[in-house]
């Protein structure tokens, strides 16, 4: 980014500071997220001339640091990662890092600690090298699984490709840049270092010259905040854009097209991150269309990106046509294990945390056990597709730390979160859904942080320091995910949502024109004898056999299977005696009621929190909680009424 562009960025940030100060006087729409420090503009900050990231770190400290001075130092003796070290001296701090981005992350850590009243001295390095947000945004402004309005990216406004100088932007373009700058600041404050701009169900047009110029505009705005731009690509783009008759990865013309396209991208965006690919999944084209392997497809793209240092992130979310009759939760391992060790060094396999599809509770995905010679990264879903969307208060950090208790984070090269961001004023639809964006970023940097610590940080940064509020609402947040599991699908039930939109219960769901593995009845298999999916080696699909020990044996036997996964791995008699002494049917009823009761308590608790929250945010959260309570009752009543038609014969 040139000097003129950076000066324009400084002016944008300064204007935002004045705007935010004004906004703090009246009703709060949530647009400030957790970045609510009042500007001081008094700190004297010294820094090396080392690019836009360092300049942005200097600007943020100048505007917000309450000490007298701050020094930014590039230290080549430190580890070669995005980490930093902060030392505190008389009247100020020194922030050292090996990389310029580390100085930016260190600056934001100082400001967070300052706002929380913590000692400023600290040292920290990220566990994951790649910390991505995956946006499922479409070129028409819609968002797949988006629940907070339309896309923040307004592609039609990105027409000024030569500069981001504010004086040359229209009013709408200036507003767009302000919004994207706020987005970039929020991500940088968490250490997120990459963003995939578009849906994994990608349009070939994303790679057209027209849209690549717009991507350059975005990259220029995001670069000072340490954010690299990635794109989801359609594997058949050479046919859609290049007019080739094939997308066969072993065809020399196809490989040449991708190499030319990569060169075109890097001429515009020298620090472009790479491609995210969904191939041969849910109707998307891929190498399987030509009887080629996933390694064939990924390696062809990797070869195109390699001269420029780019990365291919290849998703393992593949099921369907080639696996007729196979248990869906086994299909990713079946598809990818034969390719283990065959991928280029700049390919990373991206897998969802569970083997199915972001359910309220799943066992961890066994592909993390099975792919021993292929670099991997985890994909988490921030947007609550299956957890009440942006209508329910469900804090996801406990679910993610549950996953990390099974999959060693340091064995992964990266982590991705499917974003929950839209153009609603508060970014995420539900004010408390902002906590999941925040928690993802914090865990992407350090997955050992406790969910409660993160919740308390977010509450203090976003609402108030009042201990009654923070203690009370941290408890609500920590209980919210388990409450959601209980009123939706307790004891290992899964995927019993309504078709397509995945909101609300439909345990009787079956459509002959749908693939069976999309139908709820496929997953719960309720009958007069019991309920649950038999995935044992002895009598079922042997999905347990894909897990490493001790989990393979633990999940195999009904006596040792953790009850939270019981109906995931076993078809269990209705009168089976549970650990609490009650039958399965009785326990199922109790769990559904426990979930409803917890939401009811949350409604009462939020009413008590009214003195601590501005009127607008309090009212908007109250409205969502009332809706959540009604929906929790619907889940309980619909599911228990349906399952009782089977359980009444044998409970």
N, C-alpha and C positions, 0 to 999 in steps of 0.2 A: 504494500500500500504506500502510495506516495505521500509527500509532505502535505500537499493541498488537501488530500482526502483525510489525512489524520487531523488536520486543523478543523475540518468540517465536523469530524467525529467529536472533537473536544467541545465544539460549540453545541452540538446536539446534546452531549452529556450535561453541559452547563445549563441548557434550557430545561432539560428534564429535572435537574435539581431544583430549579425555581418552581417548576410545575408541581413537583412532589411536595415541596414546602407549602404551597398554596392548598393542595388537596388535603393536607393533614388538618386543615382548619375545619373542614366540613365533612359530610357523610362519607364513609370509607367504602369504596366499591371493590376493594381487594386487589386492585391493580398493582399495588406496590409489593405484593408478595411478602417475602421476608427481608427485603432490603429497605428498611425504614429509618435508617440513621439520618439525623438532621445534619445538613452540611455545615462545616465549620470554615473551610477555606483558609485555615491559618497555618497548617503544617508546612514546614520547609523540607522539601524532599530532594535528595540528591540521587542521581541514577546515571548509569552508563548509557551511551547512545547505542542501543542494541535492538532497535526495532519497535514495532507498534505495541507488542505485549508489555514491554518494559515501560513505554511511555504511558500506556493505560494504567499500569500499576501505580506509576507516579501520580497520575491525575486523580485516581480514586483516593489515594492517601492524602493528597493535597486537599481534596474536598471534604473528607470525612474523618481523618485521623485527628484525635483530640490532643495528642502530644505535640511538642514543639518541633520535633524534627524526626525524619526517617531517612535511612540510607538503604539503597538497593545495591547489592553487590553480586556480580557473577563470579562464582567460585568453582574453578575447574577441578578442584580436588574432591568435590562432592560426587556422589553416585550419579550416573548418567540417566536420570529419570526426571519426572516433573516435581520432585520433592523440594523442600525448602527448610531453612533453619532460621528461627527468629530469636534474637538476643535482645534483652531489654537493658537500656542504660539510662543515665540521668536525662530525663525529659524526652526520651524518644526510643526508637527501636532500630535495629539493623536486620534486614532481611537478606539472606544469602541463598542462592540456588545455582545449580550448574546451567540450567536452561532458562531462557527468558520467560517461558510460560510459568516456571516455578516461582519466579518473582511475583507474577500476577496472582497465582494461587496463594502465595504467602501473604500478599497484601490483603486479600479478602479474608484470610484466616485471622489476621490482626484485627480487622474491622469487626469480624464476628465475635472474637473474644472481648474486644472493647465493649461491644453492645451487651454482652452477657456478663460483664463484670469479672472476667477471668484473667489470670496472669497472662501477659502477652507472650512471654518466652515459651517457645515450643519448637519441635522439629517433627516433620511428617513427610512420608513418601507414599504414593499410591500403590496399592496392591496390584491393580489392573493397569496395564499400559494403555489399553483402548477403552474409553468410557463414552459410550455412544447413546444418543437419543435416536430412536427410530420413529420417524413420523410416517403415518399411514395416510398422508394428505394426497389428494388427487388434483389434477390440473384444473378441474372445474370448480375448485374451492371446497368441495365436499371432503369429509374425512371418514374413512372406513373405521368403524368402532370409535368414532369421535363423539363426545357428549358435552362439548362446551362451545357450541357454535361452529362456524365455518373455519376454514384454514386461516391461520395468521398470515401465511404467505399470500399476498395479493399480486399474482403474477402479472396481471394486466397493468399494474402501476410501475413495474420494473422496466421502464423504457429508457431511462437515462443511464446508459452503460459506460459513459466516459468518466464520470466522476460521481461521488456522493456528496459533493459540495451542496450544502443545504440551500444556498441562494439560487441554485439552478433547479430545485425541485418544486413541483406543484404542492399545494397544501395537502392533498391526499398522499402524495409521495413522502412528504415530510412526516406526516403522521405515521405512515408505514415504517419509515426508518426509525422513528422514535420507539415504536412498538418492538421492532426487531432488536434495537439496542438494549431495551429493557430485558428482552428474552436472552440476549447474549450475556448481559451482566448477571442475570440469575443463574445461568449455567456456569459461568466462570466462577461465581462465588462458591460453587459446589465442586469445582474441579472437573466438570464434564468437558471433554476435549474434542468431541466430534458430533455432527448431526447429519442424519440421513434425511434429506428433504422431502422425499416422496414415497408413496405407497409401494410396498413389496409387490402388489399386483400392479406392476408398472406399465405405463403407456410408453410405447416406442418414441412418442413425441418428446419425451423428457430429454432425449439425446439429440434433438434437432438443433440446428444452429440458432434458431430463434430462442429456444429455451436455455441453451447453454450460455447465451449472453445474459440472461436473467439470473442464472446460477452464479455467474461471475459477479453480478451486482450484489447478490447475497454474500458470496465469499468475501468480498471487499468489506462489507459491513461487519461480518463476524470475526474476521481475522485478528483484529486487535485484542479480542477476548479469548484467544487460544483455541477457537473452534474451527476445526477442519470440516469441510463440506464433503459428504459422500452422496452418491445417488443410487437408488434402486434402479435396476435395469431389466428390461424385458429381453429374455434370451433370444427372441425372434426379431430383434431390432434390425438386423441386416436385411430381413425381408420387408419389414414395415417401412424402413427409412432408406435402405440401400438398394431396394428393388431386386435383391438377389432371390433366387428361386428356392433357397435352402438356408437353414441356420445350423447345419451339421458342423459340429465343432472340429471335425477332422478334415473339412473341406478347406483347402488353402485360400480360396476367395473369402470365405467367412472369417478366417483368422486375420487375413489382410485388412478386411473391413474394420474389425475391432481394433487392430493396431493403429490404423489411420484415425479412428474415432478417439482413441486414447491420446494420441499426439495432439489432436485438435483441442481436447479438453485441457491438457496441461499447458498448451500455449496460452490459454485464457486464464487458467487457475494453476499456477505452478505448484501450490501446496495441496492440490486436490487429494482427498483421502483414498478413494477407491469406489468399488461397486459392491452393493448388497444384492444378492440374487435369490429369488424364490423360483425354483425350477421344477417342472413336473409335479406340481402340487396344486390341487383344486383348480385344474384346468389351465394352469400356466404352462407355457412352452418350456422345453428343456432338452437336454441331450438325449434323454430317453426316447424322444420322438424319432430318433435316428439310430436307436439301439446302441447308443453310446452310454458310458458310465458317467456318474456325477464327477468323477475325477477328470474325465475327458473334457467335460464342459468347463469346470472350474479352472483347469490348467490352461485351456486356450485363452480365457480371459486374463488369467494371471500372467501369462507370457506377454499379453498386450500392455499390461500395466507395469511390469517389472522394470523396464528401462527408466521409469519415472518414480520408482519407489512406491507405487500404489499397491493396495491390498484388495483381495477378493474375499468378501464375507459371504459364505455359501450356507444357506439355511437348510437344516435337516428336517424341517416340517414337511414331510412327504408321506402320503398314504394314498390308497385307492387302487387304481387300475391294475397295477402289477402284483397286488397282494390279495386277490379275491379269497375270501374265507378266513384270512389271517386276522387275529385279534389286532385291532387298530393300534393299541399301545405298544405292540411289538414291531411295527412296520418300519420305524426309523432305523432301528438297529439292523433289521433284515436288509434294508436298502443300502446302508452306508458301511457296515462292517467289512464287506468284501473289498471296499476301496481304501481301507485303513492303510496309511503309509504311502499311498499313491499320489497324494496332492503336492503341488509345488509349495515351496517354503513361504510364499506370500499369500497362501490361502488359509483362512480360518473357518472352521465349521461352527456355525451358530445354532445352538439347540435350546429349545424352551426348557424351563426349569422342571417341568413334569412331562411325562410321556404322551399326554393327551392334548390338552389345549387350555392352559391357564385357568383351570378349575379352582374353586375356592380352597380345596385341598387335594393335592395329588402327592403320591410318593415321588421322589426325585427321578429324573429320567435316566434309565440305565445306559443310554448312549455315552454318558460321561464315564462309565466303567469300561465300555467295550472298545472305544476308539483310543487305542494306546499310543499310536504313532502319528496322530493328526492333531495339530494345534486346535484348541476349542475355545469358544466363549459362550457364556450363558445369555439367554434372552429372557427377560422378565417383562411382565406387562403392567405398566403404570396405569394406563387407562383401564377402568374396571369393567371390562366387557362382561365378565361372568360374576361380578361381585357388586351388583346393584348399580353399575355404571356411575354416573355423577349424581345419582339421586340418593345414594346411601352413604352414610359416614362409615367407611371401612378403611382402617389404617393398615397398609400392606407390609410394613417393615417386619412384623413378626413372621409373616409367611416367607419372606425372602431370607431371613436369618435361619429359619427352619431348613430351607434348601441348603444353605451354606454349612449346616451341621452335618450334611451328608456328602457334599461335594467340596473338596479342598480348594479354596479360592486361588491359592498360589499355583495351582496346576493349570489355571486358565489364563489365556492371554488378554482377555477382555470381557466386557459385560455390556449388554445393550438393554435399554428400556423402551418399550413401545409407549410413546408419549401420550399424555392426556391433555394436551394443550390445544385450545381453540381461541377464537376471537371474542369470546365473552369477556366482559370487563375484568372479571376475576381470574381469567386465563383457563380455569379448570372446571367451570360449572358449579361445583360444590366448593365452598371455601375450604373445607377440610380436605378436599382432594389435592389441594396444593401441597399438603404434607407428604403425599406420596411422591411427587416430583422431588421435593426436598430430600426425602429419605432415600430415594434411589441414588441421588447424587452423592450423599454422604456415605452410603454403603458401597458405591462404586469406587470411592476413594479408599475406604477402610471398612471392609465387611465384618470386622470384629466389633464395631460400635454396637452398643445395645440399642434395641428399638425404643426403649423408654428414654434413654438419654437423648436420642434424636427427636422424639416427640416433645420432650421438655424444651429443647433448643428451639424447635419450630414454634411452639406456643409462645415462648417468650419473645422471639423475634417478630412474630406475626401479630400477636394480640397484646399481651401485657405481662409484666413481671409479677403481678399479684400472685402470691403463693397459693391462695385458695383456688383461684382459677387454674393455675398451672397444675397443681397436684390433682385436682378433681378431673380436669379434662385429659391429662395424661393417662389417668386410670381408664377413662372412657375409651380413649384411643387404643390402649393396650388390650382391652376386652373386645373391641369391635370386630376384629377378624373372626375370632372364635364364635361370636354371636352370629355372624353372617353364615358361617359353616353350619351352625346348629339350625337356624331357621330355613336354610336352603337344602343342604345335603349332608346331614351328619353321618358319622360312622362309616365313611368311605363311599357313600352314594355319589354319583357324578353324572354330569351332562344330562340333567333332566329338565332343561330349560325349554322355553318356547322356541319354535323354529326360527331361524334366520337372525332375528334381532337379539335373541338370548336374554330377554328380560322377562321375568316371571316364570312360574312353574308350568310344566306340561308333561308330567310323568307318563301319561298315556300316549305320548306323541309317536305317531307312526304314519308315514306317507309312502305309499308303494312306489311313487315316482322319484323318491329320494334314495340315495345310497343308504343301506341299512345302518352303516356306521355313523350316520348323522341323526339317527332316531333315538330318542330317550329310552324306548323299550329295549334297545340293543344293550344298554349299559346297566340297567338295574335287574332285568330278567326275573321280575317278580312272578311267582306262581303260588299255588296253594301250599307248597312245601317250605318256601323261604324266599329270600331276596339276596341279590348280589351276583357279581360276575366271578365265576370260578376260573382263576388264572393259575391254578396250581399245576405242578408237573404231574401229580398223581392222577388227577381226573379232569383237568382243565386245559387251558391253552399254553401252559408252561411259560407265562410271562415272568413268573418268579425266577426262572432259570437265566434270565438276562442280567440279574443283579449279582454283584460280588457278595462274597460271604463277609459278615454273618447274615446279611439281609436276605439272601436267597432262601436260606433255611428258616429264618425268622418269619418271613412272609408266607412260606409254604404251608405252615401248619396253623390251623385255626386256634390252637391252644396258645401259640406264641405270637401270632400276628397282632401288632398294636391295634387297639380297637378303632383308632381314628382311620385306619386303612382296611378295616375288616371286610366291608362290602365291596371294596375295590378288588380284593384278591380271593374272596370266598363267597359261595352261595350258601347262606346261613339259614338254618331253620328258624321259623318265627319264635319258637319256644326255646331257642338256645339260651342257656344261662350265661349272662354277662358277668363281668367282674364286680359289678355293684349288687349282684344277687338277683336282679330282675331279668326278665326275659328280653330277647332282642326287641320284640314288639313294644313292650313297656318302655324300654330304654329309648327307642326311636321316638315314641310319643313325648317322653321327658325332654329329650334333646330339642325337639321342635319348640316345645313350650319354653325351655330355657332361653332359646334365641329370641323369641318374642318378648319375654320378660326383660331381657337385657336392653332391647331397644326401647321399651316402655320406660325403663329407668333412665335411659339417656335423655328422653324427651323431658322428664321431670328435672333432671340435672341441668339441662340447658336452660330451662326456665329460671333456675336459681342463678345461672351465670349472667343474667341480663345486666346487672349493674356494672359488669366488667367489660362489656363489649359495646361498640358503637351500634346505634339503632339499625342501620341498614344491614350490616353483616349479621347481627343477632336475628333479625327478622327473616333474612334469607335462609340461614341455617335452620331456624325453627320450622319454616315451611317444608324444607327437605326432610327433616326428622319426622314430621307428621306423616309425610308420604311414605317414608321408610317403615314406620310402624304399621301402616295399613298394608304395605306390601309384604312385610314379614308375616302378618296374619294370613294373607292370601297363600303364601307358601305353606304355612303350617296346615291350613284347612284343606287346600287342594291335595297336598301330598298324602296326608294321613287319611283323608276320605278315600283316595285312590288305593293306597296300599292296604287299607282295611278290607277291601273287597277280596283280597287274597289271604290276609292274615287271620280273618275271622274263622277260617276253617282249622287253623292250627296255631293258636296263640296261647 
